Structure formats: C-alpha cells, structure tokens
C-alpha cells in the first residue's frame, strides 16, 4: 500500500485575489464544497469579515449570583454561654445547588476576668458540634490564648474567621455557626457573628 501524497501550499503559491493596493479586502468563495476555477468569488472587506465571524460566535453565558446570610449583632448575641459546652450562634438554610459557605464567630467577655483556655468555632451541617479532624463539610478555627480578658462589653472580644467550605447538594440544607469557650475563674461570656453563602451559576 502506497503512502498518501501530501502537497504543501504556501500563500506565495496562490494567485492574488485582488489588486495589491486593496490590502483590506479578501476574495471569498461562495461554494461550501470549495471553489474551483469557474466558481464565483466576491470581495469582502476586513470589517465585513469581522462582522460575519462575530455573528457566528455564541454569546457568553449569563451568570446568576445568589447570596444568603445571617448576621447576629452584639445586641442580639447569645448571652452567658455555658463553659466548655458547644452551642450554636447562627444558621442559614441553603437551596439546592453549589455553594461556598463562610463565617465569623465573635466572642466577648461581658463581665469578669476569666482565664480563657480554649476558644473555638466551626461551620457545620450539624448544630452544636465540633469535630476533631478536618473534613470537607466543615470549617474550624480554634485558639488557646491562656490569658485573661477584662470585661468591656462590645469593645472587647475575639473574632474567629472561618475559611470557606464547598457545599454541593441536590436538596436544600442548613449550616450552623457553632462555638465553644473553655475558661476558669469568674466571668460572663457571650457570642455573636455571621454566616454567609454565595453561589454562581450559568443560565
């Protein structure tokens, strides 16, 4: 079986379609099967060619943005949180789809000078829970400050930002912002913060 013959044709081998001075004009073949010596050619400018090509390009997808959040301010804080107990600060319900979920847990010493041994917060699909290992469905932030916090109301506190997590579900679901504080000594500690989620989808 003989090998196929490949013929290389360069632009220099082609006859000029238009006069040399018409540098912005092309000769366009009107035969979808290809043109021969007897086929009719038309002249088209660069602008006409651009408009023809652009008309064939599909429009970019339309992006739909969704955003939901729950914000708990100091006035509506979870007051007098229990020592060494996991509790929920806020929650949001997400429609079915793909979401990024993030949040912040804010803690404040309302009174006293407790010695805080550990403070933690977590985004989780389970209320009042803290995991001991990383997981795709959770986001955890924990600190061991081991120092006294003088009570000072809304001007004194710790903020634990939580990295975003990815939520993908065919059904709606709820995410919780949970917290925990472990301390010794006298004091009253409260918690507040926010949980938010956003999604981008093509329509």
C-alpha positions as CSV (number, residue, x, y, z in Angstrom):
1,X,0.0,0.0,0.0
2,X,1.5,3.3,-1.1
3,X,1.7,6.3,1.3
4,X,-0.6,9.2,0.7
5,X,1.0,12.2,-1.1
6,X,0.9,15.4,0.9
7,X,1.2,18.7,-1.0
8,X,2.2,21.8,0.9
9,X,0.8,25.0,-0.4
10,X,2.0,28.4,0.8
11,X,0.5,31.8,0.4
12,X,3.1,32.6,-2.1
13,X,1.7,29.9,-4.4
14,X,-1.7,31.4,-4.5
15,X,-2.8,33.9,-7.2
16,X,-3.7,37.4,-6.0
17,X,-7.4,37.6,-5.4
18,X,-7.5,41.4,-5.6
19,X,-5.2,44.2,-6.6
20,X,-2.2,44.7,-4.4
21,X,-3.4,48.1,-3.2
22,X,-6.6,46.6,-1.8
23,X,-4.9,45.3,1.3
24,X,-8.0,45.2,3.5
25,X,-10.1,43.2,1.0
26,X,-10.4,39.4,0.6
27,X,-11.8,37.2,-2.1
28,X,-14.5,35.0,-0.6
29,X,-15.6,31.7,-2.0
30,X,-19.3,31.2,-2.2
31,X,-19.3,27.4,-2.7
32,X,-19.5,25.5,0.6
33,X,-17.9,22.5,-1.1
34,X,-14.9,24.6,-2.2
35,X,-14.2,26.7,-5.2
36,X,-12.7,25.9,-8.5
37,X,-11.6,28.0,-11.4
38,X,-15.2,28.6,-12.6
39,X,-16.7,29.4,-9.2
40,X,-17.9,32.9,-8.4
41,X,-15.8,34.9,-5.9
42,X,-17.0,38.0,-4.0
43,X,-14.9,40.7,-2.4
44,X,-15.2,41.3,1.3
45,X,-13.5,43.9,3.5
46,X,-11.9,43.1,6.8
47,X,-14.8,44.8,8.6
48,X,-17.4,42.8,6.7
49,X,-15.4,39.6,7.5
50,X,-15.2,40.6,11.2
51,X,-19.0,41.2,11.4
52,X,-19.7,37.9,9.7
53,X,-17.4,35.9,12.1
54,X,-18.7,37.7,15.2
55,X,-22.3,36.9,14.2
56,X,-21.4,33.2,14.4
57,X,-19.9,33.5,17.9
58,X,-22.3,32.4,20.6
59,X,-22.9,35.0,23.4
60,X,-21.2,34.4,26.7
61,X,-23.2,32.7,29.4
62,X,-25.2,34.8,31.7
63,X,-24.1,34.3,35.3
64,X,-26.6,34.2,38.1
65,X,-25.4,35.3,41.5
66,X,-27.0,34.2,44.7
67,X,-26.2,35.3,48.3
68,X,-27.7,34.5,51.6
69,X,-26.6,35.4,55.1
70,X,-27.5,35.5,58.7
71,X,-25.9,38.3,60.8
72,X,-26.2,38.3,64.6
73,X,-25.0,41.6,66.1
74,X,-24.0,42.3,69.6
75,X,-27.4,43.4,70.7
76,X,-28.8,40.0,69.7
77,X,-25.8,38.0,70.9
78,X,-26.0,34.6,72.6
79,X,-25.6,35.7,76.2
80,X,-23.9,33.9,79.0
81,X,-22.6,31.0,77.0
82,X,-22.0,27.8,79.1
83,X,-18.4,26.9,80.0
84,X,-16.9,24.0,78.0
85,X,-20.1,23.4,76.0
86,X,-20.6,23.5,72.3
87,X,-23.5,25.8,71.2
88,X,-24.9,27.3,68.0
89,X,-24.6,31.0,67.3
90,X,-26.4,31.3,63.9
91,X,-27.6,29.2,60.9
92,X,-28.6,29.6,57.3
93,X,-30.7,27.4,55.0
94,X,-29.3,26.9,51.5
95,X,-31.3,26.0,48.4
96,X,-30.2,23.0,46.4
97,X,-27.0,23.7,44.4
98,X,-23.3,24.5,44.7
99,X,-22.4,27.0,47.5
100,X,-19.4,28.5,49.2
101,X,-20.1,28.9,52.9
102,X,-18.0,31.1,55.3
103,X,-18.5,32.9,58.6
104,X,-17.1,34.7,61.6
105,X,-17.6,33.9,65.3
106,X,-17.3,36.8,67.7
107,X,-16.8,36.3,71.4
108,X,-17.0,38.9,74.1
109,X,-16.4,39.0,77.9
110,X,-19.4,40.9,79.2
111,X,-18.1,40.9,82.8
112,X,-15.3,39.5,85.0
113,X,-11.8,38.4,84.2
114,X,-11.9,34.8,83.1
115,X,-8.8,32.9,82.1
116,X,-9.7,31.6,78.7
117,X,-8.0,28.2,78.0
118,X,-9.6,27.5,74.6
119,X,-12.0,29.1,72.2
120,X,-13.3,27.6,69.0
121,X,-15.8,28.0,66.3
122,X,-17.0,25.8,63.4
123,X,-19.2,25.8,60.3
124,X,-21.0,22.6,60.2
125,X,-24.2,20.9,58.8
126,X,-24.8,19.7,62.4
127,X,-25.9,22.0,65.2
128,X,-23.8,22.4,68.4
129,X,-20.9,20.2,67.1
130,X,-17.1,20.4,66.9
131,X,-15.0,17.9,65.0
132,X,-11.5,16.8,66.0
133,X,-10.3,16.2,62.4
134,X,-10.5,18.2,59.2
135,X,-13.4,17.5,56.8
136,X,-14.7,18.9,53.5
137,X,-18.1,19.7,55.0
138,X,-16.7,21.7,58.0
139,X,-14.5,24.7,58.7
140,X,-12.9,25.1,62.1
141,X,-10.9,27.8,63.9
142,X,-9.6,27.2,67.5
143,X,-7.2,29.1,69.8
144,X,-5.7,28.6,73.2
145,X,-5.0,32.2,74.3
146,X,-4.4,31.3,78.0
147,X,-4.8,34.9,79.1
148,X,-7.3,37.0,81.0
149,X,-9.9,39.1,79.1
150,X,-11.1,42.1,81.0
151,X,-14.9,42.6,80.6
152,X,-15.6,45.5,78.4
153,X,-18.9,44.9,76.5
154,X,-19.0,45.2,72.7
155,X,-15.5,46.7,72.5
156,X,-13.7,43.7,73.9
157,X,-13.6,40.3,72.3
158,X,-12.1,37.7,70.0
159,X,-13.1,37.2,66.3
160,X,-12.5,33.8,64.7
161,X,-12.8,34.0,60.9
162,X,-13.7,30.7,59.2
163,X,-12.3,29.7,55.8
164,X,-15.0,29.0,53.1
165,X,-16.2,25.4,52.6
166,X,-17.8,23.9,49.5
167,X,-21.4,22.7,49.7
168,X,-22.9,20.7,46.8
169,X,-26.3,19.1,47.3
170,X,-29.4,18.3,45.2
171,X,-31.6,19.2,48.2
172,X,-31.8,22.2,50.5
173,X,-29.7,22.1,53.7
174,X,-28.9,24.1,56.8
175,X,-25.4,25.1,58.0
176,X,-24.7,26.2,61.6
177,X,-22.1,28.5,63.1
178,X,-21.1,26.8,66.3
179,X,-18.9,27.9,69.2
180,X,-17.2,26.8,72.3
181,X,-15.3,28.6,75.1
182,X,-13.4,26.9,77.9
183,X,-12.3,29.1,80.8
184,X,-11.5,29.2,84.5
185,X,-12.3,32.0,87.0
186,X,-15.3,34.2,87.1
187,X,-16.8,35.8,84.1
188,X,-19.8,36.1,81.7
189,X,-19.0,35.4,78.0
190,X,-21.3,36.0,75.0
191,X,-21.1,35.1,71.3
192,X,-22.4,36.6,68.1
193,X,-21.2,36.7,64.4
194,X,-22.3,35.9,60.9
195,X,-22.7,33.0,58.5
196,X,-23.0,33.6,54.7
197,X,-23.0,31.7,51.5
198,X,-22.8,32.6,47.8
199,X,-23.2,30.8,44.5
200,X,-22.5,31.5,40.9
201,X,-24.3,29.5,38.1
202,X,-24.6,29.8,34.3
203,X,-28.1,30.3,32.9
